[in-house]
Amino acid sequence: MLIRTGDTVEVIAGADQGTKSRVIQVDRENRKALVENVNRVYKHVKRSQKHPQGGRLSKEMPIQLSNVMYICESCGVRSRLGARFTDEGAKERYCKKCSASAGEIAPARAARANK
């Protein structure tokens, strides 16, 4: 599961198909992601001190990670992500289409460094 909070993704299935937006939160245990302005539902709220007006509150609900694809910052198209080791021994995410780095996953280890 290589998609992280803050990544730009495109929804590839469901009612919001084709929407490009930012990931707010990732639930790794349930393999779901909370994406900005995607899968919005109305939650009916009773009047209280926190919500004195009450009424309907619009909020995002999580969607399956299989229904989103990463959008690469360097090539600008949606693509799959892979993991590889750098020459220094750090593990990084990379775009499978243009081989550009998408950020580090793990710090460098001497055992993985190319000599």
Steps between C-alpha positions, in 0.01 A plus 500: 500500500706788370245783495557750780331800657553809283529312168296615203280218371231445238186299572471221240173337611173600660275805490793746518695336216751734334532732802854608583559594862730474802507215754410621851546176694589134434358208702752222437314237702182528292680602177297821464585864435324824582520720189412871493150570355445137397222266623317777686200402712258687725515432873190610684599687816272556798501844662768531771740757643755409235241522220229739624329509161496124442415376152702322231879499506681408176815294551735268311496125551791262431533319167691184410865551407443280194270772364768773492818541295802714580566804279873554444625856556773476235312343207149614603321176412348234722726204555582217735760534772793269562761468773874481442829554682722797419878479466534626859277218629182699566165359389290732282172511309522563126269555203487190279451710183781756525716348780492828696536478877181560702661521844692289745337212689784388727836654596830378358649172625861399447399145406301625199753756372664435162874508532 
